[in-house]
């Protein structure tokens, strides 16, 4: 409640508390804004005529905030027209002085109920969107059955989860499944790809910032950590976090508090952490690029996803599911020899690559039927031909028929795709079915540079 008359402010506070309300008071608009920053408020009562910041300006500021409280204007007899104008700006209602406390109590309860309904509506809409956005996980393999059993066991707890596996294996889908089966399912599921932002932007994206924190910060921005309050924060490619931010994240997870960039007041949250990485966690902690204490904090429970080549029985049901998603109501038929080619392929890009291949095949197909002709040449190579996973890579004359090390296979696949696209990294990442950031890391790991 914002009221500059001290005696009236005290009376209203006592009477409203007697009626069962939790009341915070402020002497003017600026003080009221500070109170709103510190606590979640359902209804704001504000006088119009106040020093420093009047009620009209306070109303405008409040409605710039995410999920604002309902505002009831308290006016003198001479300011009724102003109060009506305030309602056009979003005020819930107004009362003219003098007023009965029973009348004010009833109005506060009505306004609080309206806000609760609004918040519940937003939450239900978000739930529906999450369910629509997160498809069910399709599998028949025993390996994925074991994974889903682990998901069901860990989901009801608040234990942090680390999901490991190659790029494209479905780590984000597993994170969604954990959230949907948890007690936090009505809260937000907020995701952040830690490799998708520059280091200078990542901190403000994660923790938010205050107005004036840096050039261009004209107003406060809530970070993803704060938006996930009461729900789940999914940190994809977590091992790509820069070292300075790793320590801040560790502190935030341990204390469930943090500072927005440029702030002097801590923010308290209640967030569950699910993280994912396609890197070898022993390697990144061993070389010092990722803090071992942060790993222990996010790795309360680990789930490892096998690559698609190690669970080939999932390829056929995944193909039918993806074709249904891609073609909507008129899913194309896939020829038996085309399905055999898909089952025989090693899928270094995993499910993401399979989707890309099927999307291309749907666009090229005739008579709503996919044959081998619509599949990329590396997938339909003769079964006996020595070839790597991507077109243009064949075994060298005299090369041993034994399977080469996996790192060398992957290196050759990447090199072949680079040559195929004339070293265009964006197109290469698309062919490989991986993200550009993952491709960049592979180029660095394998010391691949274009020869003059």
N, C-alpha and C positions, 0 to 999 in steps of 0.2 A: 504494500500500500504506500503510495506517495502522497503526502499531505504536509504542507509547510506550517500549518497551525499546530503548535506543539500540544496544546490541551485537547483539541479535537482528535489529533492523531492518537493520543494516549487513550481517550475514551473509546474510540472505534476499535483499537487493538484489543482492549479488555473485553468489550462486548462481543466482538467476533470470536475471540478465544473462548468465551463463555458458551457461545453457540456451537463450539466444537471445531473451529477452524484453526489451522496453524498459520500464524500471521507474522510476517516480517514487515518492518516499517522503514520508510526513508523520508527525509525532509525535503527532497526535490527530485527532479527527473534524473540527474546525473547519479545521485546516490541509488536510485531505484534500478538504473541500468547495471550498476555494480552488483547489486543483490541478485539480479536475474542471471548474471554470469556465474554466480556461486551456487545456485540451487535451481531445481526444476519447479516452476511456478505454474499453477493452473489458471489463476485469475489475478489480474492486476487492477487494483482500484487506484485511480489517480485524479487528483484535483487538476483543474485546467490552469489556474493562475498560480504559478510557483516561480521562485527565483532561479537563476542559472539556466534551467531548462524547463519550459512549461509543459503542460500535459499534452498539447498537440504535437510538439516535437518528440516527446517521449513515445507517443502512439506511433509516429512514423518510424522511429528507431526500432521499436519493438517488432513491428511488422516486417522489418528487414531481416530479422533473425529466423533461423530454421525452427519450425514447429513452435510458433509464438503462443503465449498465454492469451486467453480471452481478456479484453480490456473493458472495464466499466468506468465511465467518466463521471466525476462528482463535480457538479457545477453550482454556481450562484444563480440567482434569479435573472441576472442581466446577461448570462452567457448561454442561454438555452439554444439560441441559433448556432453558436459555435459548437455546442455538443452534438447537435443534429449533423453538422458538417463532419464532426469527428466520426459519427456512425458511418458516413459515406466512405471514410478512410479505413473502416474495418473495426470500429469499436463495437462491442456486443450490445451495450445499452448505456443509458445515462440516468442519473438521479439528480434532482434539483434540491439544493439545501433550503430549509431543513428537511430531513427525512427520518422515518422511523427505522430503528435498528432491525425490526422484524422484516421490513420491506427490503433492506439492504441484504440481510441474511438470505432471504428467498432468492434474490437476484444473483448472489454469489453462488448459491447451490445450482441454479439453472445454468449459469455460465460454466461452472466446473463440469457439469454433466455434458454440456455441448463439447467441451474440449476433450473429455474422455472418449466420447463417441468418435470424434475426429481422429484421435490417436489410434483407437481400435480399428477404425476403417482403414487408415494408412497401413497399419500392421497387417491386416488381413489381405489387402491388395498386394503388399510386398510378399506375403507368403505365397499367394497365387502366382505371382510373377516368378518367384524362385522355383516353384514346382514345375511351371511351364518351361523355365529356362534350363532346368537340370534334368535331362532325360534319364530314364532308368538304365542301369548298367546291364549290358547283354553279354552272356557267357554261357558255356556249357562245361568248360574245363574244370578239373578238380583243383587246379592251382588258383583259379579265380573264386572257386567256392570256398577255399580256405581263407582267401583275402576277405570275402564278405562276412565270413564267420568272425574274423578279427574285428571288422568294422562294427558288427553288432555287439561285440563284447565291450569295446572301448567307448562307443558312442555315448552311453548314458552317464559316463563320468566327465569330469572337467580336466582330465589328463591331457597335456599337450601331446600332439601326434606329429611324427615326421614320416612323410610318405616319400619313398625313394623309388627310382626306376628310370629307364631311358625316356628321352623326350617322345611324347606322343602316346604313352601307354595309358593315359587316363587318370593321372594323379588328381586333377581338379575334380573329376567326377567322384572319386573316392572321398575327397574332402567335402563335397556337397552331401554325399550319402551320410557321412559322420554327423554333419550338422543337422540333417533332416531327422535323424534317429535320436538326437540328443534332447536334453531338457531345455536347450536353448533354441529349439526349432522355431519358436515364435519371434525370436530376436533376429537381428540382421546377420546375413552372411556377406562379409566384405572381403574382396580379394585384391591383392597387390602383387604385380609382377615386379620383383626386385631388380630385374635386369632391364626393365623397360624405361627407367628414368635416369637422367644424369644425377651424379652424386649431389650436386647443389640443389636439386629439386626434390630428391627423395625424402629428406628429413621433413620438409614442409608438407609433402604428400602424406607422410605417415603420421605426423604429430600435429599438423595444422600450424597456423601462425596468427599473430595479432596484427591489427591495423597499424601500419607504420613500421613493421618489423624490418622491412627492406623496401627498396625502391619498387613502386608498383603495388605494394600491399595496401590497398585503399580501405579494406574492411577485413574483419576477422574471417578466417576460413577454418572450418573444423577438419581435422585430419582423419584418416581412415581408422586409426586406433580409437578415436572418440566416437566415430559413427558406428563402430562395431560394439559399443557398450551394451552389455546384456546378451551379446551374440557371439559370433565366431569371426576371427580375423585369419584369413588364409594368405600366407606368405609364400608365393610361388618363386622358385629359383632363389631360395633364401641364401644360399651360399655365395651369391653374387653381391651381397650387401658390402659396401665399403667398410673398412676397418673402423673409422670413427663412429659410424652409425651402429655398428654391432654392439659397442659398449652401451650406447643409449637404449637400444632395444632390450638388451639384457636387463638393464635397470628397470625399464618400464614393465617387463614381464614379471620380474621378481616382486616389485612393489605395487603393481597395478596403478601406478601414477606416472605422470610425465609433465613436462612443460611444453606448451606451444612455443614455436619460434618467436622470440621477442617478448615472452610473457614472464611475469614474476610470481604468478600464482599457479600452483600445481592443479592438474586435472585428475580426478579420481575416476577410474573405470573398472568394469568387471568384464573381462574379455577372455575367451578361450583361444589359444593359438594352435593352428594347424599349419605346418610348413611342408614344403616339398622341394626336392632337388633331384637333378639328373646327374650330379657329380658323385664321385666316390668320396664319402664323408671321411674315411680314414686318410685319404690323400690330402683333402683340403685342410684338415686339422693338422696333419703331419707337416705340411709345408708352411703352416702359419698363416694361410690366407683366410682362415675362418677360426674364430675363437672356440676352444674346446669347452669352456664353461658355458657359452651360449648354446653349443650343441647339446650339452647335458640338459640344459633347461628346456629346449624345444623337442628333445628326443625322449620324452617320457614314455612313449610307446611307438615303436617303429613298424611300419607296414611297407613291404617291398613288393612292387609290381613286376612280374616277369615280362620280358618283351614278347611281342606277338609270335615271333619265330619259335619260342619255347612253349607255346600253347596253340598249335595250329588248328586244333579242333574248334577254336573260337572264331576262325576266319569266316566260315560259312554263315553262322547266325549273325555275326557282325555285318557281313555284306548285305544280307537281307534287311537288317534293321536300318543300315545307312541308306540303302536304296529307297526304303520307305520314307525316310526323312527327307531325302533329296528330291524325290519325285512326287511327294505329297500323296494325292489320292490315286495316282496311276503309276504304281511301281513297276518298272520294267522287268521283263524276264531276263534271266542270265543263262546263257548256254552252258551245258555241262562241261565242255572243254575249257571254256573261259573260267568257270569256277575251279576246275582242276589247276589251271595256271595260277590263280590267286592263292590256292592252298599250297602250291609248291614254292612260292616266292618267299624270300627271307624277311621282307618288310623291315629294313633298318629304320624307317621313319615311323613304324608301328601303326597304331590305329589312325593317327592323323594322316599318314601317307595313304593308307587304304581309303580314307574318305576322299582325299584329293584325286586319287586314281578313279574312283567311282563317279565323282562329280564330272570329271572329263569324259568318262565313258557314257554317261547319261546324255551329255550334250552332243556326242558324236553318234549315238545309236540311231538305227533306223527301225521302223515298225515296232518301236517300244521293246526292242530286244538287244541285249548286249552280247556280242561275240568276242572272240579273241582279237578281231580286227580293231576293236575300239580300245584295246588295252595297250599301254606303252610297250615298246619293243623289249625292254629289259625284263618284263614280266612274262612275255610269251616266248622267250628264248628256248630253243630245243633243250629238252631235259638233260641230254648228255653233253651239251656244250659247256666248256669251262668258262664261266663268266662271273663277274662280281654283280652286286645288286643293281647297278645302274648301267645304262647303255654305254657302249664304247669302251668297256674295260674287259679285256680278255686275258687269259693266262699267257704269259710270255713263252716263246718256244723253249722247250726243255724244262719248263717249270714243273716242280714236283706236284703230283696229283693230290698230295695231302693238303688238308685244310690249313691255310695260313693263319697266323694269330689274328684275333679279332680287331686289334688296333690297326694292323696293316690293311685288313679288309675295309675298315671304315675309312682309313686314309685314302685308299684307292677309289672308294666310292665318291668321296668328296672331290677328289682331284678330277675324276671323270665328269662329274656334274659341272664343275667349274669350267672345264674345257668345252663342254657342251653349250654353256651359256656365254662363252667368251669372257669368263671371270666376272660376270654380273652377279654380285652377291645376293641381291634380292631374289632374282630368278632362281639362283642356285638353291637358296633356302627353301623356296617353294617346291622345287623338284624333289629335294631331299625330305620334304615334309617336316622341317624343323624351323624354329624361329631364327631370325637374323642374328640375334644375340648369341644363340647356341652355335650357329655357324662361325661367328667371329671367334668364339672361344676355341672351337675345333681348329681353325686356321692357326691360332696362336699356339695351341698345344702341339700340333703337328708341324709347326714352323713352315707352313705352306705360303709361299709368295710367288707371284707371277714372274716367270722368267722373261728376260728381254728378248 
